[in-house]
């Protein structure tokens, strides 16, 4: 054990021993210590009836290969009846670990930089069944493969209102959804190569969307749409009021993507473009207002704003 890990172990052990409880929120980088030490922390009486748990690592990058990661401490499962918020990161989730995850009161679950077994890789089926869940966030770093949902099943989630999908390295696909989900009002999409086809497929699944957050750092796909989506325009009721776009570069695929919504979103109120600092000037704004055909916008009350604010990001 390194000197830093020893001090961390001693400090957290001392705090837990002195705490009279009940503890409500426990956050610690547990993956630099022997498994028995992390288990000892989590079995402390001070953490009985824990509401929020965050198991993380103080290193940002995922070790390679992901299979060298440890599984989460077994003692973490003892809070299954009380946890409302769980963040599990920097660990390897085996099939048996995934099957043991059962949190009936959970409102928020985040899996960050986790390794997933080959048999579970790819999220062939993502099944949502929670009367408490208000948002879903999936952010994947797939080490050479795209994030692919073969089937997204939302069985019972009456309060689900937001969905965040992120795959910064490769293509994101949604093949099917068992039923349209009318409770989703906020959708955030982060993909390497922005695809209008993918976003429109998602909008079919969530017909009551009001806010769309977009983030893309790649070159963009061919997003021409005038002929391809002519029938869709007649049938799709676009209810978007707010669109926020981070890393708008003004390339043709970005212009084509944005123009679809400018010309077809009839109740749009505000569309915000975050641009590179070198593009933050009146000449760029004037050029792109013309390219984006804002004078022909479907919503006469829509406003268009350009910003270089680096803090603009997807909702979390």
DANOR-V704103 format. One record per pair of residues at least 6 apart in sequence whose C-alpha atoms are under 8 Angstrom apart, sorted by the first residue. I is the first residue (numbers start at 0). J is the second residue. Records with the same first field share a line. If there is no record, write none. Layout:
# DANOR-V704103
I=J  J
This chain:
# DANOR-V704103
0=32
4=31  32
8=32  36
11=40
12=40
15=40  43  45
16=43  45
18=45
19=45
20=44  45  46  47
21=45  46  47  48  49
22=45  46  47  48  49
23=46  48  49  50  51
24=49  50  51  52  53
25=46  49  51  52  53
26=52  53  54  55
27=53  54  55  56
28=54  55  56  57
29=37  54  55  56
30=55  56  69  89  90
31=56
34=72
37=72
38=72  73  74  75
41=74  75
42=74
47=78
48=78  81  82
49=78  81  82
50=81  82  83  84
51=82  83  84  85
52=82  84  85  86
53=85  86  87  88
54=71  86  87  88
55=86  87  88  89
56=88  89
61=89  112  113
62=68
65=91  113  114  115
66=91  114  115  116
67=91
68=89  90  91  114
69=90  91
70=90  91  92  93  96
71=87  90  91  92
76=99  100
79=100  101  102  103
80=102  103  104
81=102  104
82=102  104  105
83=102  104  105  106  107
84=105  106  107  108
85=105  107  108  109
86=108  109  110  111
87=109  110  111  113
88=109  110  111  112  113
89=111  112  113  114
90=112  113  114
91=113  114  115  116
92=113  114  115  116
93=115  116
94=116  118  119
103=129
104=131
105=129  131  132
106=131  132  133  134
107=132  133  134  135
108=135  136
109=136  137
110=137  138
111=138
112=139  140
121=145  146  147  148
122=146  147  148  149
123=147  148  149  150
124=148  149  150  151  152
125=148  150  151  152
126=151  152  153  154
127=152  153  154  155  156
128=153  154  155  156
129=155  156  157
130=155  156  157  158
131=156  157  158
132=156  158  159
133=156  158  159  160  161
134=159  160  161  162
135=159  161  162  163
136=162  163  164  315
137=163  164  165
138=163  164  165  166
139=146  165  166  167
140=166  167  168
141=166  168  169
143=168  169
144=169
145=166  168  169  170  171
146=166  169  170  171  172
147=170  171  172  173
148=172  173  174
149=173  174  175
150=173  174  175  176  177
151=173  175  176  177
152=176  177  178
153=176  177  178  180
157=182
158=182
159=182  183
160=182  183  184  185
161=183  184  185  186  187
162=183  185  186  187
163=186  187  188  189  314
164=187  188  189
165=171  188  189  190
166=189  190  191
167=189  190  191  215  216
168=190  191
169=190  191  192
170=190  191  192
171=190  197
172=197
173=197  200  201
176=204
178=204
179=203  204  205  206
180=204  205  206
181=205  206  207
182=205  207
183=205  207  208
184=205  207  208  209  210
185=208  209  210  211  212
186=208  210  211  212
187=211  212  213  313  314
188=198  211  212  213  214
189=213  214  215
190=214  215  216  217
191=215  216  217  218  219
192=215  216  217  218  219  220
193=215  217  218  219  220  253
194=219  220  221  222  256
195=222  256
196=222
202=208
203=235
206=236  237  238
207=238
208=237  238  239
209=238  239  240  241
210=239  240  241  242
211=239  241  242  243
212=242  243  244  245  313  314
213=242  243  244  245  313
214=244  245  246  312  313
215=245  246  247
216=246
218=252
219=252  253
220=252
221=252
222=252  253  255  256
223=252  255  256
224=255  259
232=263
237=263  264  265  266
238=264  265  266  267
239=264  266  267
240=266  267  268  269
241=267  268  269  270
242=269  270  271
243=270  271  272
244=270  271  272  273
245=272  273  274  311  312
246=272  273  274  275
247=253  272  273  274  275
248=274  275
249=287
254=290  291
255=291
257=291
258=291  292
261=267  291  292  293  296  297  298
262=292  293  295  296  297  298
263=296  297
264=297  298
265=297  298
266=297  298  301
267=298  300  301
268=298  300  301  302
269=301  302  303  304
270=301  302  303  304
271=303  304  305  306
272=303  304  305  306
273=305  306  307  308  309  311
274=305  306  307
275=307
276=307
279=305  306  307
284=305
